[in-house]
Amino acid sequence: MLVRDHSFWWQLLALGLFRLFDIWKPGPIRRAEQLSPTGLGIMADDVLAGLLAGTLAALGRLALG
């Protein structure tokens, strides 16, 4: 996890962003969900949502210090 060593609030932000992206499914996350077999698509969209959320939280941490 990209924000593992940071405060509870940054981790909470990453979790919130993950849930947002997992529900909203922007761009490539929605396409990943449609991969076959079905189980692969379900896992792939979660991985991409987590990577996007973790990256944005880490960039926010760097920008805001």
C-alpha positions in Angstrom: 0.0 0.0 0.0 1.5 3.3 -1.1 0.3 5.2 2.1 1.2 2.4 4.6 3.6 4.4 6.7 1.4 7.5 7.0 -1.3 8.6 9.3 -4.8 7.1 9.8 -6.4 10.0 7.9 -4.4 9.4 4.7 -5.3 5.7 4.9 -8.9 6.6 5.4 -8.7 8.9 2.4 -7.2 6.0 0.3 -10.0 3.7 1.4 -12.7 6.3 0.6 -11.1 6.8 -2.8 -11.0 3.1 -3.4 -14.7 2.7 -2.6 -15.5 5.7 -4.8 -13.6 4.3 -7.8 -14.9 0.7 -7.2 -18.5 1.9 -7.3 -18.1 4.7 -9.9 -15.7 2.7 -12.2 -14.2 5.5 -14.3 -12.6 4.7 -17.7 -10.2 1.7 -17.7 -11.7 0.3 -14.4 -15.0 -0.3 -16.1 -13.3 -2.0 -19.1 -11.2 -4.2 -16.8 -14.5 -5.4 -15.1 -15.6 -6.8 -18.5 -12.6 -9.1 -18.9 -13.2 -12.9 -19.3 -13.4 -15.1 -17.4 -15.7 -13.1 -15.1 -13.7 -13.7 -12.0 -10.6 -12.1 -13.6 -12.6 -9.0 -14.5 -14.0 -8.7 -10.9 -10.5 -8.9 -9.5 -8.9 -6.6 -12.1 -11.3 -3.8 -11.5 -10.6 -4.0 -7.7 -6.8 -3.9 -8.3 -7.1 -0.9 -10.7 -9.4 1.0 -8.3 -6.9 0.3 -5.5 -3.9 1.4 -7.5 -5.6 4.6 -8.6 -6.8 5.4 -5.0 -3.4 4.6 -3.5 -1.6 6.7 -6.1 -3.9 9.7 -5.6 -3.6 9.5 -1.8 0.2 9.3 -2.1 0.3 12.3 -4.5 -2.0 14.2 -2.1 0.3 13.4 0.8 3.3 14.6 -1.2 1.6 17.8 -2.3 0.2 18.7 1.1 2.9 17.2 3.2 
